[in-house]
Amino acid sequence: MNERVAPQAFPPMQALPDGEAEISLVVRLPWEDVARLGQEAGRLAAQMQRPVTLDEAVSSRLRSTRPAAAHARPGAEQPAAAAAAPGGAGVTSLPRISGTA
């Protein structure tokens, strides 16, 4: 039997033991943004005294720039990055890493 699976509207989400949630996405980025993330990972690695992945750098960047508890307010306005058109939003919609142009 050859059934087609309907595409999901949202990527799967996984609850983590620390009370957070994890969602995996594929994002297309210009090389300049990848370089900025590499710089952020280097900064975090120096601060944490251990290697840091680009995933960790992105997560740290998102945590440091999100408004406090905006996700908990029903009907609250969404940040510009979340409201941007799919496929066109990338790291460029996030605030720039300090020290870079």
Secondary structure by P-SEA (a helix, b strand, c coil): cbbbbccccccbbbbccccbbbbbbbbbbcaaaaaaaaaaaaaaaaaacccccaaaaaaaaaaaccccccccccccccccccccccccccccccccccccc
